[in-house]
């Protein structure tokens, strides 16, 4: 997983130090970075939390590093957020303009 290596290098960390932080061996970090072994779901979560990025970013499903937490949101708020993600670019722009208008009232 190239992004693990990228994040590690951006933070000036050795594989050994990251391994210590994650409580795994340096060899395991190397295997993750080379794509020889894939981290399990719990390890992906730990790595994402450690570097403060989203798991989608680590898995290269998104270029957005931001981790978004929906804990504490009502079901209605979650529905709005997930509905927004399904909109196309034009629909999102329209909705944002509408929302800005409502907030200025």
Biopython code that builds the backbone (N, CA, C, O; Angstrom):
import numpy as np
from Bio.PDB.StructureBuilder import StructureBuilder

atoms = [
    (1, "UNK", "N", (0.854, -1.176, 0.000)),
    (1, "UNK", "CA", (0.000, 0.000, 0.000)),
    (1, "UNK", "C", (0.902, 1.241, 0.000)),
    (1, "UNK", "O", (1.510, 1.599, 1.009)),
    (2, "UNK", "N", (0.958, 1.856, -1.132)),
    (2, "UNK", "CA", (1.842, 3.001, -1.329)),
    (2, "UNK", "C", (1.538, 4.138, -0.362)),
    (2, "UNK", "O", (2.442, 4.859, 0.060)),
    (3, "UNK", "N", (0.285, 4.295, -0.017)),
    (3, "UNK", "CA", (-0.057, 5.438, 0.834)),
    (3, "UNK", "C", (0.477, 5.289, 2.253)),
    (3, "UNK", "O", (0.746, 6.292, 2.915)),
    (4, "UNK", "N", (0.634, 4.072, 2.727)),
    (4, "UNK", "CA", (1.243, 3.888, 4.051)),
    (4, "UNK", "C", (2.674, 4.387, 4.000)),
    (4, "UNK", "O", (3.122, 5.112, 4.889)),
    (5, "UNK", "N", (3.388, 3.996, 2.956)),
    (5, "UNK", "CA", (4.773, 4.438, 2.804)),
    (5, "UNK", "C", (4.841, 5.958, 2.667)),
    (5, "UNK", "O", (5.679, 6.606, 3.294)),
    (6, "UNK", "N", (3.961, 6.520, 1.848)),
    (6, "UNK", "CA", (3.948, 7.972, 1.654)),
    (6, "UNK", "C", (3.724, 8.706, 2.974)),
    (6, "UNK", "O", (4.438, 9.658, 3.291)),
    (7, "UNK", "N", (2.737, 8.262, 3.737)),
    (7, "UNK", "CA", (2.438, 8.910, 5.017)),
    (7, "UNK", "C", (3.603, 8.764, 5.993)),
    (7, "UNK", "O", (3.965, 9.709, 6.694)),
    (8, "UNK", "N", (4.174, 7.580, 6.025)),
    (8, "UNK", "CA", (5.315, 7.343, 6.913)),
    (8, "UNK", "C", (6.465, 8.284, 6.568)),
    (8, "UNK", "O", (7.075, 8.881, 7.455)),
    (9, "UNK", "N", (6.757, 8.413, 5.276)),
    (9, "UNK", "CA", (7.860, 9.271, 4.849)),
    (9, "UNK", "C", (7.557, 10.748, 5.079)),
    (9, "UNK", "O", (8.445, 11.506, 5.469)),
    (10, "UNK", "N", (6.322, 11.164, 4.843)),
    (10, "UNK", "CA", (5.926, 12.551, 5.098)),
    (10, "UNK", "C", (6.154, 12.907, 6.568)),
    (10, "UNK", "O", (6.544, 14.028, 6.893)),
    (11, "UNK", "N", (5.906, 11.944, 7.443)),
    (11, "UNK", "CA", (6.076, 12.171, 8.882)),
    (11, "UNK", "C", (7.502, 11.868, 9.350)),
    (11, "UNK", "O", (7.783, 11.892, 10.548)),
    (12, "UNK", "N", (8.394, 11.585, 8.410)),
    (12, "UNK", "CA", (9.794, 11.366, 8.751)),
    (12, "UNK", "C", (10.034, 10.156, 9.633)),
    (12, "UNK", "O", (10.909, 10.169, 10.499)),
    (13, "UNK", "N", (9.254, 9.115, 9.408)),
    (13, "UNK", "CA", (9.339, 7.921, 10.253)),
    (13, "UNK", "C", (10.034, 6.780, 9.522)),
    (13, "UNK", "O", (9.922, 6.642, 8.304)),
    (14, "UNK", "N", (10.737, 5.985, 10.273)),
    (14, "UNK", "CA", (11.296, 4.746, 9.730)),
    (14, "UNK", "C", (10.220, 3.660, 9.803)),
    (14, "UNK", "O", (9.229, 3.794, 10.521)),
    (15, "UNK", "N", (10.433, 2.598, 9.055)),
    (15, "UNK", "CA", (9.521, 1.462, 9.160)),
    (15, "UNK", "C", (9.534, 0.903, 10.576)),
    (15, "UNK", "O", (8.499, 0.493, 11.101)),
    (16, "UNK", "N", (10.706, 0.889, 11.187)),
    (16, "UNK", "CA", (10.844, 0.361, 12.551)),
    (16, "UNK", "C", (9.996, 1.158, 13.534)),
    (16, "UNK", "O", (9.322, 0.580, 14.386)),
    (17, "UNK", "N", (10.027, 2.481, 13.418)),
    (17, "UNK", "CA", (9.251, 3.312, 14.346)),
    (17, "UNK", "C", (7.754, 3.124, 14.138)),
    (17, "UNK", "O", (6.999, 3.011, 15.103)),
    (18, "UNK", "N", (7.324, 3.091, 12.874)),
    (18, "UNK", "CA", (5.901, 2.872, 12.610)),
    (18, "UNK", "C", (5.477, 1.504, 13.134)),
    (18, "UNK", "O", (4.402, 1.359, 13.716)),
    (19, "UNK", "N", (6.324, 0.512, 12.924)),
    (19, "UNK", "CA", (6.023, -0.832, 13.425)),
    (19, "UNK", "C", (5.823, -0.811, 14.937)),
    (19, "UNK", "O", (4.898, -1.437, 15.453)),
    (20, "UNK", "N", (6.692, -0.092, 15.644)),
    (20, "UNK", "CA", (6.578, 0.007, 17.098)),
    (20, "UNK", "C", (5.266, 0.689, 17.492)),
    (20, "UNK", "O", (4.600, 0.262, 18.436)),
    (21, "UNK", "N", (4.902, 1.739, 16.775)),
    (21, "UNK", "CA", (3.652, 2.461, 17.061)),
    (21, "UNK", "C", (2.425, 1.581, 16.837)),
    (21, "UNK", "O", (1.424, 1.699, 17.545)),
    (22, "UNK", "N", (2.515, 0.702, 15.846)),
    (22, "UNK", "CA", (1.381, -0.164, 15.494)),
    (22, "UNK", "C", (1.437, -1.525, 16.178)),
    (22, "UNK", "O", (0.524, -2.340, 16.051)),
    (23, "UNK", "N", (2.534, -1.755, 16.910)),
    (23, "UNK", "CA", (2.741, -3.025, 17.606)),
    (23, "UNK", "C", (2.793, -4.221, 16.641)),
    (23, "UNK", "O", (2.193, -5.270, 16.879)),
    (24, "UNK", "N", (3.538, -4.016, 15.539)),
    (24, "UNK", "CA", (3.807, -5.086, 14.583)),
    (24, "UNK", "C", (5.302, -5.077, 14.294)),
    (24, "UNK", "O", (6.025, -4.215, 14.792)),
    (25, "UNK", "N", (5.760, -6.013, 13.507)),
    (25, "UNK", "CA", (7.183, -6.058, 13.174)),
    (25, "UNK", "C", (7.492, -5.109, 12.016)),
    (25, "UNK", "O", (6.607, -4.721, 11.253)),
    (26, "UNK", "N", (8.760, -4.751, 11.908)),
    (26, "UNK", "CA", (9.204, -3.927, 10.783)),
    (26, "UNK", "C", (8.975, -4.670, 9.484)),
    (26, "UNK", "O", (8.641, -4.059, 8.468)),
    (27, "UNK", "N", (9.152, -5.992, 9.503)),
    (27, "UNK", "CA", (8.933, -6.809, 8.311)),
    (27, "UNK", "C", (7.478, -6.710, 7.839)),
    (27, "UNK", "O", (7.211, -6.701, 6.637)),
    (28, "UNK", "N", (6.541, -6.635, 8.790)),
    (28, "UNK", "CA", (5.127, -6.530, 8.420)),
    (28, "UNK", "C", (4.842, -5.178, 7.766)),
    (28, "UNK", "O", (4.115, -5.117, 6.774)),
    (29, "UNK", "N", (5.396, -4.109, 8.301)),
    (29, "UNK", "CA", (5.233, -2.791, 7.685)),
    (29, "UNK", "C", (5.793, -2.819, 6.271)),
    (29, "UNK", "O", (5.176, -2.290, 5.346)),
    (30, "UNK", "N", (6.947, -3.425, 6.102)),
    (30, "UNK", "CA", (7.561, -3.540, 4.780)),
    (30, "UNK", "C", (6.643, -4.302, 3.822)),
    (30, "UNK", "O", (6.474, -3.905, 2.669)),
    (31, "UNK", "N", (6.055, -5.393, 4.302)),
    (31, "UNK", "CA", (5.144, -6.186, 3.466)),
    (31, "UNK", "C", (3.911, -5.368, 3.066)),
    (31, "UNK", "O", (3.449, -5.461, 1.929)),
    (32, "UNK", "N", (3.378, -4.567, 4.000)),
    (32, "UNK", "CA", (2.245, -3.694, 3.671)),
    (32, "UNK", "C", (2.645, -2.714, 2.572)),
    (32, "UNK", "O", (1.925, -2.545, 1.588)),
    (33, "UNK", "N", (3.780, -2.080, 2.745)),
    (33, "UNK", "CA", (4.226, -1.055, 1.795)),
    (33, "UNK", "C", (4.522, -1.634, 0.417)),
    (33, "UNK", "O", (4.283, -0.978, -0.597)),
    (34, "UNK", "N", (5.037, -2.847, 0.374)),
    (34, "UNK", "CA", (5.368, -3.484, -0.908)),
    (34, "UNK", "C", (4.168, -4.177, -1.557)),
    (34, "UNK", "O", (4.243, -4.610, -2.707)),
    (35, "UNK", "N", (3.064, -4.281, -0.815)),
    (35, "UNK", "CA", (1.887, -4.951, -1.347)),
    (35, "UNK", "C", (1.980, -6.465, -1.279)),
    (35, "UNK", "O", (1.175, -7.165, -1.893)),
    (36, "UNK", "N", (2.948, -6.972, -0.542)),
    (36, "UNK", "CA", (3.105, -8.421, -0.373)),
    (36, "UNK", "C", (2.023, -8.958, 0.545)),
    (36, "UNK", "O", (1.548, -10.081, 0.371)),
    (37, "UNK", "N", (1.635, -8.150, 1.524)),
    (37, "UNK", "CA", (0.597, -8.505, 2.482)),
    (37, "UNK", "C", (-0.342, -7.314, 2.645)),
    (37, "UNK", "O", (0.087, -6.161, 2.610)),
    (38, "UNK", "N", (-1.602, -7.602, 2.818)),
    (38, "UNK", "CA", (-2.599, -6.547, 3.021)),
    (38, "UNK", "C", (-2.978, -6.477, 4.500)),
    (38, "UNK", "O", (-3.227, -7.509, 5.124)),
    (39, "UNK", "N", (-3.023, -5.273, 5.060)),
    (39, "UNK", "CA", (-3.461, -5.157, 6.453)),
    (39, "UNK", "C", (-4.935, -5.532, 6.577)),
    (39, "UNK", "O", (-5.726, -5.287, 5.666)),
    (40, "UNK", "N", (-5.296, -6.127, 7.713)),
    (40, "UNK", "CA", (-6.703, -6.451, 7.934)),
    (40, "UNK", "C", (-7.466, -5.170, 8.300)),
    (40, "UNK", "O", (-6.876, -4.100, 8.448)),
    (41, "UNK", "N", (-8.759, -5.303, 8.437)),
    (41, "UNK", "CA", (-9.621, -4.142, 8.692)),
    (41, "UNK", "C", (-9.206, -3.402, 9.961)),
    (41, "UNK", "O", (-9.157, -2.172, 9.972)),
    (42, "UNK", "N", (-8.911, -4.134, 11.015)),
    (42, "UNK", "CA", (-8.511, -3.481, 12.266)),
    (42, "UNK", "C", (-7.207, -2.718, 12.102)),
    (42, "UNK", "O", (-7.054, -1.630, 12.658)),
    (43, "UNK", "N", (-6.267, -3.272, 11.347)),
    (43, "UNK", "CA", (-4.988, -2.589, 11.139)),
    (43, "UNK", "C", (-5.185, -1.349, 10.269)),
    (43, "UNK", "O", (-4.567, -0.316, 10.524)),
    (44, "UNK", "N", (-6.024, -1.434, 9.263)),
    (44, "UNK", "CA", (-6.314, -0.259, 8.431)),
    (44, "UNK", "C", (-6.882, 0.853, 9.308)),
    (44, "UNK", "O", (-6.505, 2.017, 9.179)),
    (45, "UNK", "N", (-7.781, 0.480, 10.188)),
    (45, "UNK", "CA", (-8.372, 1.465, 11.101)),
    (45, "UNK", "C", (-7.301, 2.088, 11.991)),
    (45, "UNK", "O", (-7.290, 3.304, 12.184)),
    (46, "UNK", "N", (-6.405, 1.275, 12.532)),
    (46, "UNK", "CA", (-5.340, 1.776, 13.406)),
    (46, "UNK", "C", (-4.402, 2.707, 12.648)),
    (46, "UNK", "O", (-4.025, 3.760, 13.162)),
    (47, "UNK", "N", (-4.023, 2.328, 11.433)),
    (47, "UNK", "CA", (-3.124, 3.164, 10.638)),
    (47, "UNK", "C", (-3.799, 4.490, 10.292)),
    (47, "UNK", "O", (-3.183, 5.551, 10.392)),
    (48, "UNK", "N", (-5.062, 4.424, 9.887)),
    (48, "UNK", "CA", (-5.802, 5.639, 9.542)),
    (48, "UNK", "C", (-5.904, 6.567, 10.748)),
    (48, "UNK", "O", (-5.697, 7.774, 10.623)),
    (49, "UNK", "N", (-6.217, 6.018, 11.900)),
    (49, "UNK", "CA", (-6.315, 6.833, 13.112)),
    (49, "UNK", "C", (-4.958, 7.415, 13.491)),
    (49, "UNK", "O", (-4.867, 8.571, 13.903)),
    (50, "UNK", "N", (-3.918, 6.626, 13.353)),
    (50, "UNK", "CA", (-2.577, 7.090, 13.717)),
    (50, "UNK", "C", (-2.161, 8.303, 12.886)),
    (50, "UNK", "O", (-1.636, 9.284, 13.414)),
    (51, "UNK", "N", (-2.406, 8.218, 11.560)),
    (51, "UNK", "CA", (-2.002, 9.312, 10.680)),
    (51, "UNK", "C", (-3.087, 10.375, 10.512)),
    (51, "UNK", "O", (-2.848, 11.401, 9.875)),
    (52, "UNK", "N", (-4.275, 10.145, 11.074)),
    (52, "UNK", "CA", (-5.353, 11.122, 10.974)),
    (52, "UNK", "C", (-5.924, 11.247, 9.576)),
    (52, "UNK", "O", (-6.273, 12.343, 9.136)),
    (53, "UNK", "N", (-6.021, 10.122, 8.875)),
    (53, "UNK", "CA", (-6.589, 10.107, 7.528)),
    (53, "UNK", "C", (-7.754, 9.129, 7.493)),
    (53, "UNK", "O", (-7.948, 8.350, 8.427)),
    (54, "UNK", "N", (-8.519, 9.172, 6.429)),
    (54, "UNK", "CA", (-9.624, 8.236, 6.286)),
    (54, "UNK", "C", (-9.120, 6.890, 5.788)),
    (54, "UNK", "O", (-8.083, 6.804, 5.129)),
    (55, "UNK", "N", (-9.867, 5.846, 6.112)),
    (55, "UNK", "CA", (-9.513, 4.520, 5.599)),
    (55, "UNK", "C", (-9.681, 4.492, 4.077)),
    (55, "UNK", "O", (-8.951, 3.776, 3.392)),
    (56, "UNK", "N", (-10.623, 5.253, 3.548)),
    (56, "UNK", "CA", (-10.787, 5.336, 2.087)),
    (56, "UNK", "C", (-9.533, 5.894, 1.433)),
    (56, "UNK", "O", (-9.152, 5.463, 0.345)),
    (57, "UNK", "N", (-8.894, 6.846, 2.089)),
    (57, "UNK", "CA", (-7.654, 7.397, 1.556)),
    (57, "UNK", "C", (-6.561, 6.322, 1.545)),
    (57, "UNK", "O", (-5.855, 6.161, 0.549)),
    (58, "UNK", "N", (-6.426, 5.595, 2.646)),
    (58, "UNK", "CA", (-5.415, 4.534, 2.708)),
    (58, "UNK", "C", (-5.635, 3.483, 1.625)),
    (58, "UNK", "O", (-4.683, 2.984, 1.025)),
    (59, "UNK", "N", (-6.904, 3.153, 1.384)),
    (59, "UNK", "CA", (-7.245, 2.112, 0.415)),
    (59, "UNK", "C", (-7.294, 2.631, -1.018)),
    (59, "UNK", "O", (-7.649, 1.898, -1.941)),
    (60, "UNK", "N", (-6.931, 3.910, -1.198)),
    (60, "UNK", "CA", (-6.920, 4.567, -2.500)),
    (60, "UNK", "C", (-8.297, 4.593, -3.169)),
    (60, "UNK", "O", (-8.415, 4.550, -4.394)),
    (61, "UNK", "N", (-9.338, 4.666, -2.325)),
    (61, "UNK", "CA", (-10.699, 4.822, -2.820)),
    (61, "UNK", "C", (-11.057, 6.299, -2.943)),
    (61, "UNK", "O", (-12.046, 6.664, -3.579)),
    (62, "UNK", "N", (-10.236, 7.133, -2.323)),
    (62, "UNK", "CA", (-10.450, 8.572, -2.328)),
    (62, "UNK", "C", (-9.099, 9.263, -2.222)),
    (62, "UNK", "O", (-8.156, 8.730, -1.638)),
    (63, "UNK", "N", (-9.024, 10.451, -2.795)),
    (63, "UNK", "CA", (-7.815, 11.259, -2.648)),
    (63, "UNK", "C", (-7.959, 12.236, -1.489)),
    (63, "UNK", "O", (-7.028, 12.980, -1.181)),
    (64, "UNK", "N", (-9.126, 12.235, -0.845)),
    (64, "UNK", "CA", (-9.401, 13.110, 0.295)),
    (64, "UNK", "C", (-8.900, 12.429, 1.563)),
    (64, "UNK", "O", (-9.367, 11.346, 1.918)),
    (65, "UNK", "N", (-7.960, 13.057, 2.237)),
    (65, "UNK", "CA", (-7.392, 12.486, 3.460)),
    (65, "UNK", "C", (-8.321, 12.609, 4.652)),
    (65, "UNK", "O", (-8.147, 11.901, 5.644)),
    (66, "UNK", "N", (-9.298, 13.487, 4.575)),
    (66, "UNK", "CA", (-10.141, 13.816, 5.710)),
    (66, "UNK", "C", (-10.997, 12.634, 6.139)),
    (66, "UNK", "O", (-11.714, 12.036, 5.336)),
    (67, "UNK", "N", (-10.906, 12.322, 7.396)),
    (67, "UNK", "CA", (-11.766, 11.299, 7.980)),
    (67, "UNK", "C", (-13.019, 11.995, 8.512)),
    (67, "UNK", "O", (-12.920, 12.958, 9.272)),
    (68, "UNK", "N", (-14.169, 11.518, 8.122)),
    (68, "UNK", "CA", (-15.422, 12.117, 8.557)),
    (68, "UNK", "C", (-16.103, 11.168, 9.528)),
    (68, "UNK", "O", (-16.347, 10.005, 9.207)),
    (69, "UNK", "N", (-16.406, 11.667, 10.708)),
    (69, "UNK", "CA", (-17.090, 10.864, 11.711)),
    (69, "UNK", "C", (-18.565, 11.237, 11.726)),
    (69, "UNK", "O", (-18.921, 12.415, 11.763)),
    (70, "UNK", "N", (-19.415, 10.224, 11.697)),
    (70, "UNK", "CA", (-20.848, 10.475, 11.750)),
    (70, "UNK", "C", (-21.413, 10.181, 13.134)),
    (70, "UNK", "O", (-22.622, 10.266, 13.350)),
    (71, "UNK", "N", (-20.530, 9.836, 14.069)),
    (71, "UNK", "CA", (-21.011, 9.588, 15.425)),
    (71, "UNK", "C", (-21.547, 10.893, 15.998)),
    (71, "UNK", "O", (-20.964, 11.960, 15.802)),
    (72, "UNK", "N", (-22.637, 10.794, 16.689)),
    (72, "UNK", "CA", (-23.242, 11.979, 17.283)),
    (72, "UNK", "C", (-24.244, 12.679, 16.379)),
    (72, "UNK", "O", (-24.925, 13.613, 16.804)),
    (73, "UNK", "N", (-24.336, 12.226, 15.125)),
    (73, "UNK", "CA", (-25.303, 12.824, 14.211)),
    (73, "UNK", "C", (-26.620, 12.063, 14.278)),
    (73, "UNK", "O", (-26.639, 10.856, 14.517)),
    (74, "UNK", "N", (-27.716, 12.776, 14.065)),
    (74, "UNK", "CA", (-29.018, 12.109, 14.007)),
    (74, "UNK", "C", (-29.123, 11.333, 12.703)),
    (74, "UNK", "O", (-28.331, 11.547, 11.786)),
    (75, "UNK", "N", (-30.085, 10.445, 12.618)),
    (75, "UNK", "CA", (-30.277, 9.685, 11.382)),
    (75, "UNK", "C", (-30.622, 10.621, 10.231)),
    (75, "UNK", "O", (-30.206, 10.392, 9.095)),
    (76, "UNK", "N", (-31.380, 11.669, 10.519)),
    (76, "UNK", "CA", (-31.734, 12.646, 9.486)),
    (76, "UNK", "C", (-30.482, 13.341, 8.937)),
    (76, "UNK", "O", (-30.359, 13.539, 7.728)),
    (77, "UNK", "N", (-29.556, 13.709, 9.825)),
    (77, "UNK", "CA", (-28.306, 14.346, 9.400)),
    (77, "UNK", "C", (-27.445, 13.381, 8.578)),
    (77, "UNK", "O", (-26.837, 13.781, 7.585)),
    (78, "UNK", "N", (-27.395, 12.128, 8.989)),
    (78, "UNK", "CA", (-26.644, 11.118, 8.226)),
    (78, "UNK", "C", (-27.244, 10.936, 6.835)),
    (78, "UNK", "O", (-26.519, 10.831, 5.845)),
    (79, "UNK", "N", (-28.574, 10.901, 6.770)),
    (79, "UNK", "CA", (-29.246, 10.741, 5.475)),
    (79, "UNK", "C", (-28.901, 11.883, 4.527)),
    (79, "UNK", "O", (-28.689, 11.664, 3.334)),
    (80, "UNK", "N", (-28.844, 13.110, 5.062)),
    (80, "UNK", "CA", (-28.490, 14.275, 4.245)),
    (80, "UNK", "C", (-27.054, 14.149, 3.728)),
    (80, "UNK", "O", (-26.795, 14.377, 2.546)),
    (81, "UNK", "N", (-26.127, 13.787, 4.610)),
    (81, "UNK", "CA", (-24.727, 13.647, 4.205)),
    (81, "UNK", "C", (-24.539, 12.570, 3.148)),
    (81, "UNK", "O", (-23.868, 12.790, 2.140)),
    (82, "UNK", "N", (-25.129, 11.411, 3.380)),
    (82, "UNK", "CA", (-24.952, 10.323, 2.427)),
    (82, "UNK", "C", (-25.716, 10.585, 1.130)),
    (82, "UNK", "O", (-25.306, 10.135, 0.060)),
    (83, "UNK", "N", (-26.833, 11.320, 1.231)),
    (83, "UNK", "CA", (-27.551, 11.724, 0.021)),
    (83, "UNK", "C", (-26.716, 12.688, -0.805)),
    (83, "UNK", "O", (-26.686, 12.590, -2.032)),
    (84, "UNK", "N", (-26.046, 13.608, -0.154)),
    (84, "UNK", "CA", (-25.187, 14.574, -0.839)),
    (84, "UNK", "C", (-24.088, 13.853, -1.621)),
    (84, "UNK", "O", (-23.765, 14.245, -2.742)),
    (85, "UNK", "N", (-23.521, 12.812, -1.039)),
    (85, "UNK", "CA", (-22.438, 12.077, -1.702)),
    (85, "UNK", "C", (-22.904, 11.420, -2.998)),
    (85, "UNK", "O", (-22.092, 11.171, -3.889)),
    (86, "UNK", "N", (-24.196, 11.140, -3.114)),
    (86, "UNK", "CA", (-24.725, 10.480, -4.320)),
    (86, "UNK", "C", (-25.035, 11.464, -5.448)),
    (86, "UNK", "O", (-25.288, 11.046, -6.578)),
    (87, "UNK", "N", (-25.018, 12.763, -5.156)),
    (87, "UNK", "CA", (-25.332, 13.763, -6.168)),
    (87, "UNK", "C", (-24.175, 13.949, -7.137)),
    (87, "UNK", "O", (-23.016, 13.713, -6.794)),
    (88, "UNK", "N", (-24.506, 14.380, -8.362)),
    (88, "UNK", "CA", (-23.430, 14.709, -9.300)),
    (88, "UNK", "C", (-22.936, 16.130, -9.004)),
    (88, "UNK", "O", (-23.488, 16.816, -8.144)),
    (89, "UNK", "N", (-21.922, 16.554, -9.704)),
    (89, "UNK", "CA", (-21.258, 17.835, -9.431)),
    (89, "UNK", "C", (-22.228, 19.026, -9.542)),
    (89, "UNK", "O", (-22.202, 19.924, -8.700)),
    (90, "UNK", "N", (-23.060, 19.034, -10.552)),
    (90, "UNK", "CA", (-24.008, 20.136, -10.759)),
    (90, "UNK", "C", (-25.057, 20.154, -9.651)),
    (90, "UNK", "O", (-25.390, 21.217, -9.126)),
    (91, "UNK", "N", (-25.575, 18.986, -9.299)),
    (91, "UNK", "CA", (-26.564, 18.898, -8.231)),
    (91, "UNK", "C", (-25.983, 19.366, -6.895)),
    (91, "UNK", "O", (-26.659, 20.035, -6.113)),
    (92, "UNK", "N", (-24.731, 19.009, -6.645)),
    (92, "UNK", "CA", (-24.083, 19.451, -5.409)),
    (92, "UNK", "C", (-23.948, 20.972, -5.373)),
    (92, "UNK", "O", (-24.185, 21.593, -4.337)),
    (93, "UNK", "N", (-23.571, 21.566, -6.491)),
    (93, "UNK", "CA", (-23.430, 23.026, -6.555)),
    (93, "UNK", "C", (-24.769, 23.708, -6.310)),
    (93, "UNK", "O", (-24.834, 24.706, -5.592)),
    (94, "UNK", "N", (-25.836, 23.180, -6.898)),
    (94, "UNK", "CA", (-27.172, 23.746, -6.696)),
    (94, "UNK", "C", (-27.585, 23.653, -5.228)),
    (94, "UNK", "O", (-28.110, 24.609, -4.658)),
    (95, "UNK", "N", (-27.346, 22.505, -4.636)),
    (95, "UNK", "CA", (-27.723, 22.318, -3.240)),
    (95, "UNK", "C", (-26.925, 23.233, -2.317)),
    (95, "UNK", "O", (-27.473, 23.789, -1.365)),
    (96, "UNK", "N", (-25.643, 23.387, -2.595)),
    (96, "UNK", "CA", (-24.819, 24.283, -1.784)),
    (96, "UNK", "C", (-25.296, 25.730, -1.902)),
    (96, "UNK", "O", (-25.334, 26.452, -0.906)),
    (97, "UNK", "N", (-25.659, 26.158, -3.107)),
    (97, "UNK", "CA", (-26.160, 27.523, -3.304)),
    (97, "UNK", "C", (-27.474, 27.711, -2.554)),
    (97, "UNK", "O", (-27.691, 28.745, -1.922)),
    (98, "UNK", "N", (-28.338, 26.722, -2.624)),
    (98, "UNK", "CA", (-29.622, 26.780, -1.927)),
    (98, "UNK", "C", (-29.408, 26.861, -0.414)),
    (98, "UNK", "O", (-30.054, 27.654, 0.272)),
    (99, "UNK", "N", (-28.508, 26.045, 0.088)),
    (99, "UNK", "CA", (-28.221, 26.027, 1.513)),
    (99, "UNK", "C", (-27.651, 27.364, 1.979)),
    (99, "UNK", "O", (-28.016, 27.859, 3.045)),
    (100, "UNK", "N", (-26.760, 27.946, 1.184)),
    (100, "UNK", "CA", (-26.200, 29.257, 1.532)),
    (100, "UNK", "C", (-27.304, 30.308, 1.588)),
    (100, "UNK", "O", (-27.306, 31.170, 2.467)),
    (101, "UNK", "N", (-28.231, 30.231, 0.657)),
    (101, "UNK", "CA", (-29.368, 31.155, 0.665)),
    (101, "UNK", "C", (-30.214, 31.005, 1.919)),
    (101, "UNK", "O", (-30.628, 31.999, 2.515)),
    (102, "UNK", "N", (-30.472, 29.764, 2.321)),
    (102, "UNK", "CA", (-31.254, 29.531, 3.529)),
    (102, "UNK", "C", (-30.533, 30.051, 4.771)),
    (102, "UNK", "O", (-31.164, 30.607, 5.670)),
    (103, "UNK", "N", (-29.240, 29.875, 4.821)),
    (103, "UNK", "CA", (-28.486, 30.294, 5.996)),
    (103, "UNK", "C", (-28.354, 31.807, 6.103)),
    (103, "UNK", "O", (-28.095, 32.331, 7.186)),
    (104, "UNK", "N", (-28.527, 32.511, 4.992)),
    (104, "UNK", "CA", (-28.437, 33.969, 5.008)),
    (104, "UNK", "C", (-29.737, 34.622, 5.387)),
    (104, "UNK", "O", (-29.765, 35.824, 5.650)),
    (105, "UNK", "N", (-30.808, 33.873, 5.424)),
    (105, "UNK", "CA", (-32.130, 34.451, 5.769)),
    (105, "UNK", "C", (-32.198, 34.878, 7.218)),
    (105, "UNK", "O", (-33.229, 35.378, 7.666)),
]
sb = StructureBuilder()
sb.init_structure("model")
sb.init_model(0)
sb.init_chain("A")
sb.init_seg("    ")
for serial, (resi, resn, name, xyz) in enumerate(atoms, 1):
    if name == "N":
        sb.init_residue(resn, " ", resi, " ")
    sb.init_atom(name, np.array(xyz, "f"), 0.0, 1.0, " ", f" {name:<3s}", serial, name[0])
structure = sb.get_structure()
